[in-house]
Amino acid sequence: MHFPGSNMRAARGTGSPILPLRLASCVLILTLSCCAFSAEAPAAKPEITRATLDASIRRGVDFLLTAQNPNGSWGGPTRTKGLNIYAPLPGAHHAFRAGATGLALAGLIDAADARPEVASAIDKAAAWTAAELPKLRRADQTTTYNAWGHAYGLRAITRLYQREKDPAKKTEWARLAQEQVDLANRYEEVNGGWGYLDLFDDLTTQKPSGLPTSFTTATVLLAMAEAREVMGVKLDATIAKRSIASINYQRTPDFSYTYSFSHRMHPRVDINRPAGSLARSQACNACLRIFGEKAVTDEVLTTWADRFLAREGFLSNGRKRPVPHSTFFRISGYFYYYGIYYFTESVELLPKETHAAYAKGLTAILLERQEKDGSWWDYPLYDYHQPYGTGYALMALAWCRDAIAE
């Protein structure tokens, strides 16, 4: 889950002493000589077959089965570190858990693993979702992390609705989905769209007046659009229009998207340039396209999909760094699997004959990035990072599996 927090900085080190040129040359020669005899050959990249893809998905599912909390949710406020994302108690962690659980549950359902223990885990998570999502609110006047919980709760509810056979229970999931849409609407920013922090203007308002961001807005709208398509939930046309306008205000001519609404006044700052927008552009382009923005053509989607696969390693520079925005173009680790998932949302809008090639490229990346315990994660966020990263990855791999099969 993208789960950003406040823009905290860590002090930079003073660097290492510079060796005299001759000594440095000797060290380099000695190092290369040793490497010639003792270095191991680089590990072979996993072969992309249906068997390896299915095995990867099963390992991810197995991780989620072992990591699920007894109450059916995933994640918790443990495994803290020296620098932790700002999370006012207790509401911020309710939002984080709702978002992480929504992603893990959606990934578990998309995996389509027929084992009975998987069905049991889904049922436990469904019960937690039905009981806890109606309680989700912003933690206090400084944060609206609940936007992530509403968005990814909707993703999970949509899949639970599709999975359900009982008409009465399907109706109840659709009702819960409409409730989540209405709750999210309460927290629309005064400038349109959604954000996650409201601590920069020293104002307390009924609707947040802090920091609407292009990608949070796209995340919420895409979840709403999927729920509308599958369950027929009603969207507020005025709010949707304002939110789309907010994303467009943050769009630059090359279809990069600024980090936030206030950044639109500084579009060439490093975080707002194409490299900094590599993950955001996947979600924002998909959102604008789905909501009828004609400027987002197939050419735009193709350009950014090709760019994503070509520069994934660059985006990966931020993975697992404990300090947000501490690498090139101020990319944070939590953009990584967010971008991976929304890459599939964007490519899905291209002609079907293009899907398999993109799916194979993305599968190669995900097979290589899977951890030894079967999870995927990109940023150490309390104990939420492995469930949300694994949820994103399983949804993406399920799309790849279907695209390659077709």
C-alpha positions in Angstrom: 0.0 0.0 0.0 1.4 3.4 -0.8 1.0 4.5 2.9 3.2 7.6 2.9 3.8 9.6 6.0 5.3 12.9 6.9 8.4 14.0 4.9 11.0 13.2 7.5 14.7 13.7 6.7 17.7 11.8 8.1 21.1 13.3 8.6 23.5 12.3 5.8 26.8 10.8 6.6 30.1 12.7 6.1 31.3 10.3 3.6 34.5 8.1 3.5 38.1 9.4 3.3 39.6 9.6 -0.2 42.5 7.2 -0.8 45.6 8.4 -2.6 45.5 7.6 -6.2 48.2 4.9 -6.2 46.8 3.2 -3.1 43.3 3.2 -4.6 44.6 1.6 -7.8 46.3 -1.1 -5.9 43.2 -1.8 -3.9 41.2 -2.0 -7.1 43.6 -4.4 -8.8 43.7 -6.6 -5.7 39.9 -6.6 -5.4 39.5 -7.5 -9.1 42.0 -10.3 -8.8 40.3 -11.8 -5.8 36.9 -11.5 -7.4 38.3 -13.5 -10.4 38.9 -16.5 -8.2 36.4 -16.3 -5.4 33.3 -14.5 -6.7 30.2 -16.7 -7.3 28.4 -16.6 -10.6 25.3 -14.4 -10.5 22.2 -16.3 -9.7 20.2 -17.3 -12.8 16.9 -15.4 -13.3 13.8 -17.5 -12.8 12.4 -19.0 -16.0 9.0 -17.7 -16.8 6.7 -20.7 -17.2 3.2 -21.4 -16.0 4.7 -23.7 -13.4 7.1 -21.0 -12.0 4.3 -18.4 -12.0 1.9 -20.7 -10.2 4.6 -21.7 -7.7 5.3 -18.0 -7.0 1.7 -17.3 -6.4 1.3 -20.3 -4.1 4.3 -19.1 -2.0 2.8 -15.7 -1.7 -0.5 -17.2 -0.6 1.3 -19.4 1.9 2.9 -16.3 3.4 -0.4 -14.6 3.9 -1.9 -17.7 5.5 0.9 -17.8 8.1 0.9 -14.0 8.6 -2.9 -13.6 9.1 -3.9 -12.3 12.6 -6.3 -14.4 14.7 -9.1 -11.9 14.1 -8.8 -12.3 10.3 -6.8 -9.1 9.6 -3.2 -8.5 8.5 -0.6 -6.3 10.0 -0.2 -4.4 13.2 1.7 -1.5 15.0 4.7 -3.6 15.9 8.3 -3.9 14.5 9.0 -0.3 15.0 12.4 1.3 14.1 14.3 4.5 14.7 12.3 6.4 12.1 8.6 5.6 12.0 5.8 7.0 9.8 3.7 9.5 11.7 0.7 7.6 13.0 -1.5 9.3 15.7 -3.1 6.7 17.9 -5.2 4.7 17.6 -6.9 5.7 14.4 -3.9 5.8 12.1 -3.2 2.1 12.8 -6.9 1.2 12.2 -6.5 2.8 8.8 -3.2 1.1 8.1 -4.6 -2.3 9.1 -7.7 -1.7 7.0 -5.6 -0.9 3.9 -3.2 -3.7 4.4 -6.0 -6.2 5.0 -7.9 -5.0 2.0 -4.9 -5.6 -0.2 -3.9 -8.9 1.3 -7.5 -10.2 1.0 -7.9 -8.9 -2.6 -4.6 -10.6 -3.5 -5.7 -13.9 -1.8 -8.9 -13.9 -3.7 -7.3 -13.1 -7.1 -4.8 -15.9 -6.6 -7.7 -18.4 -7.0 -6.0 -21.0 -4.8 -8.6 -23.7 -4.3 -7.2 -25.1 -1.0 -9.7 -25.2 1.9 -7.3 -23.4 4.2 -7.3 -20.5 1.8 -11.1 -20.4 1.7 -11.0 -20.3 5.5 -8.6 -17.4 5.6 -10.8 -15.5 3.1 -13.9 -16.1 5.3 -12.1 -14.9 8.4 -10.8 -11.7 6.6 -14.3 -11.1 5.2 -15.8 -11.2 8.7 -13.2 -8.7 9.9 -13.9 -6.5 6.9 -17.6 -6.4 7.5 -17.2 -5.6 11.1 -14.3 -3.0 11.0 -14.6 -1.0 7.8 -17.9 0.7 8.8 -15.9 2.1 11.9 -13.1 3.6 9.8 -12.6 7.3 10.2 -9.6 9.7 10.1 -7.4 9.4 13.1 -7.5 13.1 14.0 -7.4 16.5 12.3 -3.8 15.9 11.1 -4.2 12.7 9.0 -6.6 11.1 6.5 -4.9 7.8 6.2 -8.5 6.3 6.2 -8.6 7.1 2.5 -6.3 4.1 1.9 -8.5 1.9 4.0 -11.7 3.0 2.1 -10.0 2.4 -1.3 -8.5 -1.0 -0.6 -11.4 -2.0 1.5 -13.5 -1.4 -1.6 -11.1 -3.5 -3.7 -11.6 -6.4 -1.3 -15.4 -6.0 -1.0 -15.7 -6.0 -4.8 -14.0 -9.4 -4.9 -16.0 -10.7 -2.0 -19.2 -9.7 -3.9 -18.0 -11.6 -7.0 -17.1 -14.6 -5.0 -20.4 -14.8 -3.1 -23.2 -17.1 -4.3 -25.9 -16.1 -1.8 -28.0 -13.2 -3.3 -28.8 -11.8 0.2 -25.1 -11.7 1.1 -24.2 -10.2 -2.3 -26.7 -7.4 -1.5 -25.0 -6.8 1.9 -21.6 -6.6 0.3 -22.9 -4.0 -2.2 -24.5 -2.0 0.7 -21.1 -2.1 2.6 -19.4 -0.9 -0.6 -21.8 2.0 -1.0 -21.1 2.9 2.7 -17.4 3.0 2.0 -17.9 5.3 -1.0 -20.0 7.6 1.1 -17.5 7.6 4.0 -14.6 8.4 1.6 -16.7 11.3 0.2 -16.8 12.9 3.7 -13.0 13.3 3.5 -12.7 14.8 0.1 -10.2 17.7 0.2 -11.4 21.3 -0.3 -9.3 21.4 -3.4 -10.8 18.2 -4.8 -9.6 14.7 -4.5 -8.0 13.0 -1.5 -4.8 13.2 0.5 -3.4 11.6 3.6 -1.9 14.5 5.7 -3.5 17.7 6.9 -0.9 19.3 9.1 0.7 22.0 6.9 -1.7 24.9 7.0 -2.6 25.2 10.7 -6.3 25.1 9.8 -9.0 22.9 11.2 -11.9 22.4 8.8 -14.7 20.0 8.4 -13.3 18.8 5.1 -9.6 18.4 5.0 -7.6 21.4 3.7 -4.2 19.9 3.8 -2.5 18.0 1.0 -4.6 16.4 -1.8 -2.3 14.2 -3.9 -2.6 13.0 -7.4 -2.0 9.4 -6.6 -4.2 9.1 -3.5 -7.0 10.7 -5.5 -6.5 8.2 -8.4 -6.3 5.3 -5.9 -9.7 6.2 -4.4 -11.4 6.9 -7.7 -10.2 3.7 -9.4 -11.5 1.6 -6.5 -14.8 3.4 -6.7 -15.0 2.9 -10.5 -14.4 -0.9 -10.1 -17.1 -1.1 -7.4 -19.5 0.9 -9.6 -18.8 -1.5 -12.5 -19.2 -4.7 -10.5 -21.8 -3.8 -7.9 -23.6 -0.8 -9.3 -22.6 1.6 -6.4 -23.4 5.2 -6.9 -20.7 7.8 -7.2 -21.3 11.5 -6.4 -20.9 13.1 -9.8 -19.8 16.5 -8.4 -17.1 15.0 -6.2 -15.9 12.8 -9.0 -15.7 15.8 -11.3 -13.8 17.9 -8.8 -11.4 15.0 -8.1 -10.6 14.4 -11.8 -10.0 18.2 -12.1 -7.6 18.0 -9.2 -5.6 15.2 -10.9 -5.6 17.2 -14.1 -4.3 20.3 -12.3 -1.3 18.1 -11.2 -0.7 16.7 -14.7 2.2 18.0 -16.7 2.4 18.0 -20.5 4.5 14.8 -20.5 1.9 13.0 -18.3 4.0 13.1 -15.2 2.0 14.0 -12.1 3.2 16.3 -9.3 3.3 14.8 -5.9 0.6 17.0 -4.5 -1.7 19.9 -5.3 0.7 22.5 -4.0 3.5 21.0 -6.1 1.7 22.0 -9.3 3.4 25.4 -8.8 6.8 23.7 -9.0 6.4 21.0 -11.7 10.1 20.6 -12.5 11.3 19.9 -9.0 12.9 16.5 -9.0 10.1 14.5 -7.4 7.6 15.9 -10.0 9.6 15.0 -13.1 9.1 11.7 -15.1 11.5 9.7 -13.0 9.9 10.8 -9.8 6.4 10.2 -11.3 7.2 6.7 -12.6 4.7 4.9 -10.2 2.2 7.8 -9.9 1.7 8.1 -13.7 0.5 4.5 -13.9 -2.4 5.1 -11.5 -3.2 8.6 -12.6 -3.2 7.8 -16.3 -5.4 4.8 -15.7 -7.8 6.8 -13.6 -8.2 9.7 -16.1 -8.7 7.3 -18.9 -11.4 5.4 -17.1 -13.2 8.6 -16.2 -13.2 9.7 -19.9 -10.1 11.9 -20.2 -9.4 11.8 -24.0 -5.9 13.2 -23.6 -4.8 9.8 -22.1 -4.4 7.9 -25.4 -3.1 4.5 -26.1 0.2 6.2 -27.0 0.4 7.8 -23.6 -0.3 4.5 -21.8 2.2 2.6 -24.0 4.9 5.2 -23.4 4.5 5.0 -19.6 4.2 1.2 -19.6 7.4 0.8 -21.6 9.1 3.4 -19.4 8.1 1.5 -16.3 9.6 -1.8 -17.4 12.7 -0.1 -18.7 13.3 1.9 -15.5 12.0 -0.5 -12.9 15.5 -0.9 -11.5 15.7 2.8 -11.1 12.4 2.8 -9.1 13.7 -0.1 -7.1 16.5 2.0 -5.8 14.1 3.2 -3.1 13.1 -0.3 -2.0 13.7 -1.1 1.7 15.2 2.2 2.5 14.0 3.2 6.0 13.9 6.9 5.3 11.2 8.2 2.9 12.2 10.2 -0.2 15.9 9.5 0.4 17.0 8.3 -3.0 17.1 9.8 -6.5 14.3 12.0 -7.5 13.1 11.6 -3.9 11.4 8.2 -4.7 10.3 6.3 -1.6 10.2 2.6 -1.2 6.5 2.5 -0.8 6.0 3.6 -4.4 7.4 0.3 -5.7 4.7 -2.3 -5.4 2.1 0.4 -5.7 3.6 1.1 -9.1 3.7 -2.6 -10.0 0.0 -3.0 -9.3 -1.2 0.1 -11.1 1.0 -0.8 -14.1 -1.4 -3.7 -14.6 -4.4 -1.3 -14.2 -2.9 0.9 -16.9 -1.9 -1.8 -19.4 -5.3 -3.5 -19.0 -6.7 -0.5 -20.9 -4.5 -1.1 -23.9 -5.5 -3.5 -26.8 -5.6 -7.1 -25.5 -3.0 -8.3 -28.0 -0.4 -6.2 -26.1 -1.1 -7.7 -22.7 1.0 -10.9 -22.8 4.3 -9.2 -23.6 3.8 -6.7 -20.8 2.7 -9.6 -18.5 5.9 -11.5 -19.2 8.0 -8.5 -18.5 6.3 -7.8 -15.2 6.3 -11.5 -14.2 10.1 -11.6 -14.6 10.4 -8.7 -12.2 8.1 -10.2 -9.6 9.7 -13.6 -9.6 13.1 -12.0 -9.0 11.8 -9.7 -6.2 10.0 -12.4 -4.2 11.5 -12.8 -0.7 12.6 -16.2 0.7 9.5 -16.4 2.9 7.2 -15.9 -0.1 6.3 -12.3 0.6 7.0 -9.1 -1.3 7.8 -5.8 0.5 9.2 -2.5 -0.3 9.2 -0.2 2.8 9.5 -1.1 6.5 6.1 0.1 7.8 5.5 -1.3 11.3 4.1 -4.8 10.5 2.0 -3.8 7.5 4.6 -3.9 4.7 4.7 -7.6 4.0 0.9 -8.1 3.8 0.3 -5.0 1.6 3.3 -5.7 -0.7 2.2 -9.4 -1.0 -1.3 -8.3 -1.8 -0.2 -5.9 -4.5 2.1 -8.6 -6.0 -0.5 -11.3 -6.0 -3.0 -9.1 -7.7 -0.4 -8.2 -10.3 0.7 -11.8 -10.8 -2.9 -13.0 -11.2 -3.3 -10.5 -14.0 -0.1 -11.6 -15.6 -1.2 -15.3 -15.4 -4.5 -14.5 -17.1 -2.9 -12.3 -19.7 -0.2 -14.9 -20.7 -2.8 -17.6 -20.8 -5.0 -15.6 -23.2 
